[in-house]
Amino acid sequence: MEQAPTLEISKLIWISDAGYRSINGYLSESTNYKYSPSSNIVEYNGIEYKIEDVVRVLKENMEPDKYDNNTYYRGGTPNSQRTFKKETFISITPDQEQAASFVDGECCLYTITVDPDVKRLHTGVEGEVLIENGAIWEYIGDNNVVIHSPSNPHYLNVEYYNKPTQPSVVNQELDINIKQLLDDMKEEHIVLEIDEPINAETFVQFVKERTGKSISQDDVKVFFGGKKLKRKTKHLKKTHRKTKRSRHVKRHRNNRKTSKRKN
């Protein structure tokens, strides 16, 4: 039976693996997300919650912070070296080492400042700060970013991150930009914490789902050195984060039990 989530439960759902993917998939206005939720329900600790209710509780508790002068970080791909509107929540942290674990290869670790009027929420795990959806990610160069409020009048015409871009180069016969699509796939794996390896086979599948066009593994082998790329390092880094999140949830539950016994 469904229940209304509290703020505490909503945070715990967010930091869980299934909850993180479901919430950002729900918030995405694009149908291109491979892991968009198949239903509007997310289960946590044996109880079902509506994703829209979890999102509502998180957003209701986000507030601007005019005293926040912290520098934050986020690991990503070169695909974020541009200015766009982010349709999902943006997860940032003051922990540079933690953010670096999500860097794709050699690039990129983004250094971030957040405008005072941007609504945000501290999740209580690893210093994570959750930025409201619809915020503007302004790339100002040298992997430096400023995050602006969705209501900032100077950025009303900025497009959403997942809005399709005009294809260019690479495969002119099919009129698709393979390099751009590969960057999109890498970014999606980071945003939704997808453990599936990125290789020629999975990329061909991704291109089909994203564009409706069929290509062969031979068309993309130059991007994978002619063989499948399993990205073991990335997988280990993601596993490391999940382990930390799981420990946090377990520790949180134990603290609650101890508190109840004292009372």
C-alpha positions as CSV (number, residue, x, y, z in Angstrom):
1,M,0.0,0.0,0.0
2,E,1.3,3.5,-0.9
3,Q,2.3,5.9,1.8
4,A,3.0,9.7,1.8
5,P,6.8,10.1,2.2
6,T,8.3,12.3,4.9
7,L,11.4,14.5,4.1
8,E,13.6,11.9,5.8
9,I,12.2,9.1,3.7
10,S,12.4,11.2,0.5
11,K,16.1,11.8,1.2
12,L,16.8,8.1,1.8
13,I,14.9,7.2,-1.4
14,W,17.0,9.8,-3.3
15,I,20.3,8.4,-2.1
16,S,19.3,4.8,-2.9
17,D,20.3,3.5,-6.3
18,A,16.8,2.8,-7.6
19,G,15.4,6.0,-6.2
20,Y,18.1,8.2,-7.7
21,R,17.5,6.7,-11.2
22,S,13.7,6.8,-10.8
23,I,13.6,10.4,-9.7
24,N,15.8,11.8,-12.4
25,G,14.1,9.6,-15.0
26,Y,10.8,11.0,-13.8
27,L,12.0,14.6,-13.9
28,S,13.5,14.2,-17.4
29,E,11.3,15.8,-20.0
30,S,13.0,13.8,-22.7
31,T,11.8,10.4,-23.7
32,N,15.3,9.6,-24.7
33,Y,16.4,8.4,-21.2
34,K,16.9,4.7,-21.5
35,Y,16.2,4.2,-17.8
36,S,13.1,6.3,-17.4
37,P,10.8,4.6,-14.8
38,S,8.3,2.2,-16.1
39,S,5.8,3.2,-13.4
40,N,5.3,6.1,-11.0
41,I,6.1,4.0,-8.0
42,V,9.3,3.5,-6.2
43,E,9.8,1.0,-3.4
44,Y,11.8,1.7,-0.3
45,N,12.2,-0.6,2.7
46,G,9.2,-2.7,1.6
47,I,6.9,0.3,1.2
48,E,5.7,1.9,-2.0
49,Y,5.8,5.6,-2.7
50,K,4.7,7.7,-5.6
51,I,7.7,9.2,-7.3
52,E,5.8,12.5,-7.8
53,D,5.2,12.7,-4.1
54,V,8.9,12.1,-3.3
55,V,9.9,14.8,-5.8
56,R,7.3,17.2,-4.4
57,V,8.6,16.7,-0.8
58,L,12.2,17.3,-1.9
59,K,11.3,20.4,-3.8
60,E,9.1,21.8,-1.0
61,N,12.1,21.7,1.3
62,M,14.6,23.3,-1.0
63,E,15.5,26.8,-0.1
64,P,17.8,29.6,-1.4
65,D,20.9,30.3,0.8
66,K,22.3,33.8,0.5
67,Y,25.1,32.9,3.0
68,D,26.5,29.9,1.0
69,N,29.9,30.9,-0.4
70,N,31.1,27.4,-0.8
71,T,32.9,26.0,-3.9
72,Y,31.3,22.8,-5.1
73,Y,32.4,20.1,-7.6
74,R,30.8,17.7,-9.9
75,G,32.4,15.0,-12.1
76,G,31.1,14.7,-15.7
77,T,31.9,14.6,-19.3
78,P,33.0,17.1,-21.9
79,N,29.4,17.2,-23.0
80,S,28.7,19.6,-20.1
81,Q,31.2,22.2,-21.4
82,R,28.2,24.4,-22.6
83,T,25.4,26.3,-21.1
84,F,22.0,24.6,-20.7
85,K,18.9,24.2,-18.5
86,K,19.0,21.0,-16.5
87,E,15.6,19.3,-16.3
88,T,16.7,17.0,-13.5
89,F,18.1,17.7,-10.0
90,I,21.8,18.5,-10.0
91,S,23.9,16.7,-7.4
92,I,27.0,18.7,-6.3
93,T,29.5,18.3,-3.4
94,P,32.2,20.4,-1.7
95,D,34.2,17.1,-1.6
96,Q,36.5,17.4,-4.6
97,E,37.8,13.8,-4.2
98,Q,34.3,12.4,-4.2
99,A,33.3,14.4,-7.3
100,A,36.5,13.3,-9.1
101,S,35.4,9.7,-8.8
102,F,32.7,10.5,-11.4
103,V,35.1,12.1,-14.0
104,D,34.9,10.3,-17.3
105,G,38.5,9.5,-18.3
106,E,40.6,12.7,-18.3
107,C,37.6,15.1,-18.3
108,C,35.9,16.7,-16.5
109,L,36.0,17.8,-12.9
110,Y,33.8,20.9,-12.8
111,T,34.3,23.7,-10.2
112,I,30.9,25.2,-9.3
113,T,29.5,28.3,-7.6
114,V,25.8,28.6,-6.9
115,D,23.8,31.8,-7.1
116,P,22.2,32.7,-3.7
117,D,18.7,32.5,-5.1
118,V,19.0,28.9,-6.3
119,K,17.0,26.5,-4.2
120,R,19.0,23.6,-2.7
121,L,18.8,20.8,-0.2
122,H,21.4,19.1,1.9
123,T,20.8,15.3,1.6
124,G,23.0,14.5,4.6
125,V,25.3,12.1,2.8
126,E,28.9,12.9,1.7
127,G,28.2,16.6,1.8
128,E,25.9,16.3,-1.2
129,V,23.8,19.3,-2.1
130,L,20.8,18.8,-4.3
131,I,20.0,21.7,-6.7
132,E,16.4,22.3,-7.9
133,N,15.5,21.0,-11.3
134,G,15.3,23.6,-14.2
135,A,18.4,25.4,-12.9
136,I,20.8,26.9,-15.5
137,W,24.2,25.4,-15.8
138,E,26.4,28.2,-17.2
139,Y,29.8,27.1,-18.5
140,I,32.2,30.0,-18.2
141,G,35.4,28.2,-19.4
142,D,38.3,26.1,-17.9
143,N,35.7,23.7,-16.4
144,N,34.2,26.5,-14.2
145,V,30.4,26.6,-13.9
146,V,27.9,29.0,-12.3
147,I,24.5,27.6,-11.5
148,H,21.6,30.1,-11.8
149,S,18.0,30.0,-10.7
150,P,15.4,28.8,-13.3
151,S,13.7,32.2,-12.9
152,N,16.8,34.2,-13.8
153,P,15.6,36.6,-16.5
154,H,18.9,36.5,-18.4
155,Y,18.6,32.8,-19.2
156,L,14.9,32.4,-20.2
157,N,15.9,31.2,-23.7
158,V,18.4,28.6,-22.6
159,E,17.5,25.2,-23.9
160,Y,17.1,22.0,-21.9
161,Y,20.2,19.7,-21.7
162,N,18.4,16.9,-23.5
163,K,17.0,19.0,-26.3
164,P,18.2,17.3,-29.5
165,T,21.1,19.1,-31.2
166,Q,21.6,19.3,-35.0
167,P,23.8,16.4,-36.1
168,S,27.1,17.1,-37.7
169,V,30.0,15.2,-39.2
170,V,31.1,11.6,-38.7
171,N,28.3,9.6,-40.4
172,Q,26.9,11.8,-43.2
173,E,25.0,9.0,-44.8
174,L,22.9,8.5,-41.7
175,D,23.2,12.2,-40.8
176,I,24.1,11.5,-37.1
177,N,26.9,12.7,-35.0
178,I,28.4,9.6,-33.4
179,K,30.8,11.5,-31.2
180,Q,28.0,13.6,-29.8
181,L,25.9,10.5,-29.2
182,L,28.7,8.8,-27.4
183,D,29.1,11.8,-25.1
184,D,25.3,11.7,-24.5
185,M,25.5,8.1,-23.5
186,K,28.4,8.7,-21.1
187,E,26.6,11.6,-19.5
188,E,23.4,9.5,-19.1
189,H,25.4,6.7,-17.4
190,I,26.8,9.3,-14.9
191,V,23.4,11.0,-14.2
192,L,21.5,7.8,-13.7
193,E,24.4,5.7,-12.4
194,I,23.9,3.0,-14.9
195,D,26.3,0.1,-14.4
196,E,25.9,-1.4,-17.9
197,P,29.3,-1.2,-19.7
198,I,29.8,1.2,-22.6
199,N,31.0,-0.8,-25.6
200,A,30.4,-1.0,-29.3
201,E,27.4,-3.4,-28.8
202,T,25.6,-1.3,-26.1
203,F,26.4,2.0,-28.0
204,V,24.8,0.6,-31.2
205,Q,21.7,-0.1,-29.1
206,F,21.8,3.4,-27.6
207,V,22.0,5.0,-31.1
208,K,19.0,3.0,-32.2
209,E,16.9,4.0,-29.2
210,R,18.0,7.7,-29.4
211,T,17.7,8.3,-33.2
212,G,15.7,5.4,-34.6
213,K,18.6,4.7,-37.0
214,S,20.6,1.5,-37.3
215,I,24.4,1.4,-37.4
216,S,26.8,-1.6,-37.1
217,Q,29.6,-2.1,-34.6
218,D,32.0,-1.7,-37.5
219,D,30.8,1.9,-37.8
220,V,31.9,2.8,-34.3
221,K,34.8,0.5,-33.6
222,V,37.2,3.5,-34.1
223,F,35.8,4.9,-30.8
224,F,36.4,1.7,-28.9
225,G,39.8,0.7,-30.2
226,G,38.2,-2.1,-32.3
227,K,37.1,-4.0,-29.2
228,K,34.6,-3.8,-26.4
229,L,35.3,-1.3,-23.7
230,K,34.2,-2.5,-20.3
231,R,35.2,0.7,-18.3
232,K,36.1,-1.4,-15.2
233,T,37.6,1.6,-13.4
234,K,34.3,3.5,-13.8
235,H,32.3,0.6,-12.5
236,L,34.5,0.3,-9.4
237,K,34.1,4.0,-8.7
238,K,30.4,3.8,-8.9
239,T,30.3,0.7,-6.7
240,H,32.4,2.6,-4.2
241,R,29.8,5.4,-4.1
242,K,26.9,2.9,-3.8
243,T,28.7,1.2,-0.9
244,K,29.0,4.6,0.9
245,R,25.4,5.3,0.3
246,S,24.3,1.9,1.6
247,R,26.4,2.3,4.7
248,H,24.8,5.7,5.3
249,V,21.3,4.2,5.1
250,K,22.3,1.4,7.4
251,R,23.9,3.7,9.9
252,H,20.8,6.0,9.7
253,R,18.5,3.1,10.5
254,N,20.7,1.9,13.4
255,N,20.6,5.5,14.9
256,R,16.8,5.5,14.7
257,K,16.6,2.2,16.5
258,T,18.9,3.3,19.2
259,S,16.9,6.5,19.7
260,K,13.6,4.6,19.9
261,R,15.1,2.3,22.6
262,K,16.2,5.3,24.7
263,N,12.8,6.8,24.5
